[in-house]
């Protein structure tokens, strides 16, 4: 396996701090619910919420579209829903990567049906060249080219999520 580090652990941490400052400025400090997409988004969400503030609710939603492949099947299923009532609350949906846009769009529409006050989205990586759906994240860590990347929550099969940096998998 050959690999090239794309973003080091230090670069990722610095960028997350910057994103957290923007989120605090935009969403204020009342009734924030952070919804992390499992499994890929949990590491980014974990580091992000620690930079936000103490007074937040954290919940999770599980989706599936990859089935251990490099490319999405095109069908997004919600496997487990949030348990938090988000009605009239600020919601921040957090995921590892925005690729085709199918997953983020499906989750955003699903959460919109629960009548939150406001919905924002944040992704660590944005791969615009692969976008199929008309959706953009409100807070983006890094834009990347069409590489297959792993580490920092991103996986290949069931592996590499725990690597503290992001690298191109070849």
N, C-alpha and C positions, 0 to 999 in steps of 0.2 A: 504494500500500500504506500503510495506516494501522497504527500500532503503538503500544503502551504498554509501557514497561519495568515488569516485574513485580518482578524482583530484580536489583539492581546487582551488578557484579563484586565490590565491597567486601563487600556483604551475604552473597554466596555464600561468599567466602573465610572470613569470620568463622564462618559456620555450619558449614563443613567442619571447621574447627579444633575446634569443640565436639563434632562427631560423632566425630572421631578420638580425642578424650579419652575419650569413652564406650566406644568400641571397645577401646581399650587397657586400660581398667579391667575390662571384661567378659571379654575373650578372652586377656588376659595376653600373654606374649611368646614362646610356643613354638609352632612348627609352624603358622604362619598362611599360608594360601593365599588370595589375593585373586583372584576370578574376575570379570572385567569382561565385561559383555555388549556385544558389538560390533553396531552401530557407535555407537549413542547413548551408551552408558555410559563410553566411553573417556576423555572429558575429566574427568568427575567422578571416575572411578577414579584417574586420573593425579594429580589434586590431592590426593585422599584418601590415597593410599599414601605420598606425600611427607610427610604429617603423621603417619603411623602410627609407623614405625620402620624401621630398616635391614634387619632380619632377617626378610624376608617373601619369599614366592614369588608372582609375578604370572603369571596365565594368562588366556586369553580363550576365550569361547565365542560363536559367531555364530548368531543366530536370525533368523527372518524371519516377520512376520505383517502388515506394513503395505503392502508393494509400492508405495511412494511415494504412498500415500493418507493422508488425515487420520485415517482410522479403520481399526482392525485388521480383517483378513479373518476373524478368529475361529479360524484354523488356525495353530498355531505349529510351525514346522519348525526343527530344529537343523541348521544348515548346516555348521558345523565345531565339533568337540568340543575339550575341553581336552586338553593333552598331559601334564599333571602327575598323578602318582599321589597322590590325596587320602586314601587309606585311613589312618585313625587320625590325621588332621590336622584342625585347626580351619579351617573354610572360611568366607569372607565373599564372598557374591555381591553384585555392585554393578551397578546399572542407573541409567539417567537418570530414568525415570518409572514409577510403578506406577499403571496405569490399570485395565483390566479385570481384571488379575491373571493372565491366561492365560499370558503369557510367563514371569513370575517363578515361577509354580507349576510349569510344565513344566520349567524349568531346575532348580528346587529338587529336584523328584522325581528328575530325571536324575542330579543330583550325589549325592543320598541313596543311589542304587543303587551308588555307588562306595565306600560304607562310611566316610565321614569320621567323626571323633570328634564334631564339632559343626558345625552349619551356622547361620550368621546371614545376614541380608540387609540391604542398605542401598540406599535410593533417594534421589535428590536431591529429587524431587517425588512427592507422593502425591495422586492425584485420586480420592478415595474415592467421589465421587458416580457414578463410572462402573464401580465394582467389580462384577464378575460372579462371580468365583471367591472362595472363602473363604480369603484370604491377606492378611496384613499384614506390612509390613517391620519389622524390628527397629530399624533406625535410619533416620529420615526427616529430610531437610533441611527441606522446607516442604510443608505441605498447601495445595493450590490448588483453586479452583472449576473448573468444567468449561469452561476456556478452551483454545483451541488455541495452544500455546506453542512457541516456537523459540528457538534460541541455546543456548550452553553444552552442545553435544553433540546437542541436539534439532534435528531438521531438518524442512524442508518440501521434498519432492523430494530433491535432493542438496545443498541450500543451507542456510545459516545455522548449521551446526554450530560454526563457528569464531568466532561472535560471543561475546564474553566475558561477556555478561549474558543474562538470560532475558526475553523479551518476548512479549506477546500478539500473535498474528498475525491480522490481519483483512483 
